[in-house]
Amino acid sequence: MSERTAVEYLTLLDRGELTSESLTEQFLQTIRNRDPKVQAFLHVDESGALEQARLVDMRRKRGEPLGTLAGIPIAIKDVLCTAGQRTTCGSKILQNFVPPYDAHVITRLKQADAVILGKTNLDEFAMGSSTENSAYQVTRNPWNLERIPGGSSGGSAAAVAACEVPLALGSDTGGSVRQPASLCGVAGMKPTYGRVSRFGLIAYASSLDQIGPFAHTVTDLALLLEAIAGHDPRDSTSVDKAVPPYRQTIEQPVRPLRIGVAKEHFGKGLDAEVEQSIRAALKIYEQLGATLKPISLPTSPFAVAAYYVVATAEASSNLARYDGVHYGYRAASFENLIDMVCRTRGEAFGQEVKRRIMLGTYVLSSGYKDAYYVKALEVRRLIKEDFDRAFTECDVIMGPTSPTAAFRVGERTADPLAMYLSDIYTISCNLAGLPGISIPCGFTKDGLPIGLQILAPPFEEEKLLRVCRMYEQETDWHTKRPKL
Amino acid sequence: MVLTVEEVRWVAHLARLELSHAELALMAGQLNGIIDYFNQLQQVDTENVEPLAHPLPIQNVFREDEASPSLSVDAALANAPDRRGNYYGVPAVLE
């Protein structure tokens, strides 16, 4: 019963065949049974969730108008501020931080009458590709508990995959929604930069971060995106553009459909089984009448380097606020103010966070800024121009989300650079600000999920969702659930 | 070596990060490998290419200069590691 989609639950709730309270209790029970193994959640708010659910049931009974997610349980990556509820960013430095305000998307979810079940695990400050960098616990891939779920939104991806919730929110700076979606066999989306307000999203890299939905199906993604997208005056980078009614048009196939296939997405490092699944998916689109157009994104080989310069530079600035002064961890002993700040950060940040702060500080420092930071921003423009050019010849670009399926826990932790290369296909999209989705498209012979990544021009989420729905209508990957 | 341990120590100072000797040594090795990887950006011809700091073509976003409610003092100080009245207590900056 926990295996259905949000859209299905909304119908059952609307018909009175289910109460939100019983649905919420069912998911809480699934969490109690499975999460000791999956470790997706950092905090679960059982009493708060049941109370929200009961309120929705009462209002439904009274015939009051309800929001679009009324009574649907949802999980939130612990990088989004939830007023009155601990928000840790997977770090010791915010171990006891209780935000005094809700993130914009949280306010929107409450307006939609969603039932927030709890906060999910992540790589510390969203820095990572495996969720192994959390200061608290390692989340496991529900399809194989010896494997990572991907990152940094591994907790949210795993929670949906394990049917602990039907919907979840994550954040995507270099692939952190799409890559774990791919590795966990669920659908995950990064909206266009500016589509969803970042107010209350604890910042990693401000020109790259976007909040994105996780679900089993693209219609559920559309449902959640509608609930959170739109202008917010509190985020000056959120764009004042109307949000299309994505669900209204999602069943309409896109015809004609030109699919760009970049040769740079099929080179060395791409696992043979992953490639096979992607090619099979492209064949299905051809059978539906789409044409494949070979394209080139010539600056792609430099995308990982450009990203790690830009993202770490922005992170070094964004994480400067964690100094033990106003909130969060403060070192117990110190000699003076500077010493307090240095010890606080040294003691409470994890290794990957420190590494990225160091890299960011270095590339912005006097003598190096032009060679690294400014250069990377120039390369960023070329990457964006590659896409602008490609999109004059095709409607969407398709390829693998991740070069491999889920790797083993501990397999890449000794070599940071090997870990960074997991993001090779997802990263350019953040640099260019484009929307992108990963949908399940198969399994390796070891039973590990494979994801198809689809990218579109800015603010074309409507077309992107319709293109994904075309594939879902022909396949059943989105109906598969792990046995736990 | 691209970075010496001394330079790593300097960067840690700029970043206000206290690192142990072991961390400094490990960090130096790892940072060198990563910065070496960054050096490949020099291969890209970016003559006459403007840096792209932001994916959206937006300019400064302004609002009317009108006061509106904000956090109460208590809410703002609720997470203070050391609250002193309506202030955050910190070690003395000046003698």
Interface residues (C-beta under 8 A of the other chain):
Chain A: N96 F97 V98 P100 Y101 Y193 G194 S207 P233 S236 T237 V239 T299 F302 V304 A305 A306 Y308 V309 S316 A320 D323 G324 V325 H326 Y327 G328 Y329 R330 F334 N336 L337 I338 D339 M340 V341 C342 R343 R345 G346 E347 F349 Q351 K354 R355 I357 M358 L359 T361 Y362 V363 S365 A371 Y372 V374 K375 A376 L377 E378 V379 R380 R381 L382 K384 P416 L417 Y420 L431 A432 G433 P458
Chain B: L3 V8 V11 A12 L14 A15 R16 L17 E18 L19 S20 E23 M27 Q30 L31 G33 I34 I35 Y37 F38 Q40 L41 Q42 Q43 V44 T46 V49 E50 P51 L52 A53 H54 P55 L56 I58 V61 R63 L71 A75 A76 A78 N79 A80 P81 D82 Y88 V90 P91 A92 V93
